[in-house]
Amino acid sequence: MSNVKVSGSTGAPVPTSTPDAVDHIVAQWQREMPPLASENMILFGRLKRCTALLQARLEAVFAEHGLNTASFDVLATLRRAGKPYSPTPTALFESLMVTSGTMTNRLQRLEEKGLIRRLPNPEDARSQLVQLTPQGKALIEQAVVPHVENEGTVLDQLPPRTRQQLEDGLKTLMRVLKGSSHPNEPLLRAHACRMEKGLEGAGVSGGRWPLPGMRASRYTLHARRELTQHPGTVPRHPRRQESSG
């Protein structure tokens, strides 16, 4: 268990902290299925619970400014991009890590509030650029200060060494997760970006892909299967594949 250590003189376990919910979950699995490598659940279980607890804290501050996590992330991404506060569609998608349907809905709501505007993309007629309006810029600059202070109230409770260890450890974990992606992930991501641009350029809303009857999540699953069976190829639409015999 993660909350005990062994005494060098007696070999008896010495508690180092009060057991938490994750410790109890792992203990139950160790009791019920001893061969199971349940210790692998400890880190991910705590990451999941920390995310939920942090989300509630962050949302409280966002709500004071009429925002939520989704709208804050879009405005913050546009603001930190610097003048003219209009990153490329690809950069926006990569930063926010959401599907095209989710992105379209977020942008529509922000545009209705006058916080962003969409502009023609001079480099790609199929897509549009998203730009922060003066009203959106003022709002995000007003909201980001208490947001950072809110994060500080949590981090200030950690010893400096613990904070640095967490930052370094999570950075390493992110690198591991990125490195263990699907071997054809770069091709899949590139193809997905082309699909995203086509969606935005066509002005399609509601999360539908330009391919008939397909949504982003379903297409991604199909594309992964196609890439596994036919490495190095661009995934085909399943209906077109069926109709071709």
N, C-alpha and C positions, 0 to 999 in steps of 0.2 A: 504494500500500500504506500501511497505517496506521503502519508502523514505520520509515518513512524520511521525510526532509525534504530540500529542495533547498538547496544552498549558494548564497548570494547572489553570491559571487565567481566560482565556476567552473561553477555549474549542476549539479554532480555530486551524486548522492544521498548523504546522510550518514545512516547508521543512528542511530536514537534509542533503540532497545531491541532485545533479542534476539528474533528472530521466534518466534512461538508456533504452536500447532497451527492456529489460525484463519488466521494469515498464510499458512501452507502451503496450506491448503484454498483460500483465495482466489487464491493464486498459480497453483494448478493450473487453476482455472476461467479465469483470465485467459489462461493458455497455451492451453487447449483451446478456449475460446469467447470470444475477445477482445471481441466486441460486447456480451456479457452484462454487466449492471450488477452484477458480483460484489461490488463494494464495499458493497452493501447487506447482504451476509452478515456483515460484520465485527461490527457491534454485536450483532445477534441471536445470532450464533455464540458470542460471548463471554458474553452473558447466559445462554445455555443451559449453557455449561460452568461458569460461576460458580455457577449454581444447583445443579448436580450436586455440585460440590466443597463448597459450603456445606452442602448437605443431609447429607452424610456427617459433617461436623463437628457439626452440630446433633443428629443422631440419636444420636451417641455419648453426649452429655450426657443426652438424654431417656431412654436405655436405663438409665442409672444409677438412675433413679427409677421404673423399670417402665413407662415411657411411650414412645410414638413420636410422630412429628410430628402425626398425625391426632388422637390422644387429647389431646396437649398443647394443640393449637389449640382444641378444644372446651372444655376446662377453663379455659384462659386467657380465652376469650371470655366465659364465664360469670362468671369472677372480676372482670374489669375492668368488667363491667356495673354493679357495685356492688350493694348490698343491694336486694332479697332474692336477688341472684345468679340471676335468672330472666328473661332478656330475652324479647321476643316471638318466636314462631317465625320471622316474617319477618326480624327483625333477626339471628337466629342463622344463617339460611340466607344472607343477604346478606354476613355477615362471613366465613363459611367457604367460600362459593362452591363448593358440592358438590351433587351430585344427591340426590334424595330417598332413593334406595336406599342410597347411601353414607352419608348422614346417619343413616338408620335403623340400619344396622349398627354405626356408631360409638356411637350412643346405647345400643344394646343391650349392647355390651361394657362400657361405662362403668357402666351401671346394674347389671350383674351383679357388678361389683367394688365396688359401694356408693359410687361416686364422684359419681353424679348420681341424681336421682329425677324421675319425671314426675308432673305435677299437672294436674288439670282446668283448662282455660282459662276463666275466668268471663266473658270477652268473646266467646268463640267455642266453642260446644260441639263443633264438628267437629275441633278441634285440642287439643293438649296443650302445657303449658308444661314446660320442662326447668329444673331447679333444682340448683345445686351443693350437695352434702351437706357437713357439717362435715369429713368425711374427705377429700372431694375438694378442699375449700378449703385444708386443711392441706397436701395433696400439691402443689397447684399453687404455693402460696406457697413451698414448699420447693424446687421445681424451677425456678422462674422466676429466682431469683437467680443460680445458676451458668449458666443459659442466657444471661442478659444479659452475664455476665462472659465467657462463651465467645465471644459476638459481639464483645466488646471486644478480645479477643486478636487478632482479624483487623483490626478497624478501627484499632487503635492503630498498625498498621504503615503506614497511609496518612498522607501529609501532610495537615494540617487543610484546606488549600485543595482538595486532590483529593477528600477526603471530602465537602466541601460541594458541589463541582461534581457529584459523582455523585448526591447527594441531590436537588439541583435538577434535574439532567438527567433522572433517572428519574421524578421527579414530573411533569415536562413530558411525557415519553413516555406515562405512564399517562393523562394528560389527553387526549393525542392518540388513544390507543387507545379510550378511552371515547367520545370524540366521533365516531369513525369507525365506530360500531356500526351495525347494521341500522336503517333509518329507523323501523321498527315495533317496535324493541326494547322500549320502555316497555310497550307493550300485551302483548308476548310475556312479559315478566318478570312483569307483573301477573297474567296468566293462569296462569303457572307457579307463582306464590305461592299462588293459590287451589287449584291441584292439590296442592301440597305439604301445605297445611293439611288437605285432604280425606284425603290419604294417612295423615298422622299421626293424625288423628282416628279413622280406621277401624282403626287398629292394624295396618295391613298391613306386612309385613316382606318382605325379599328384593328390594326395589327395584321392585315392580310398581306400576303406576299404577292408579287406580280404573277407567280405561278398559280394557276387556277386551283382554288380549294385548299391551299396549304397555308399553315401558319408557321411562324418562325421556329417554335420548338419542335413541331413535327418534321419540318424540313431538315433541321439540324440532325435529328435522329436518323432520318433517311440518308443524309449526306455521310454521316459517320459509317453507316453500313456499306454504302457504295465505296467509300475510300478504303475500307478494310478489304473488300473483295477486289477492287480495281485501283490499286495505289497509283497516284500521279494523275488521275483523271478528274475532270469536273463532274460532280454528281448530276445525274439526269433526273428529271421529274418522273416519279413512279408511274403516273398515268400514261405518260408518253412511252415509258419503257414497256408497260403492259400492252399498249396498243400496237407497238412495233413487233409483237409476236414473241 
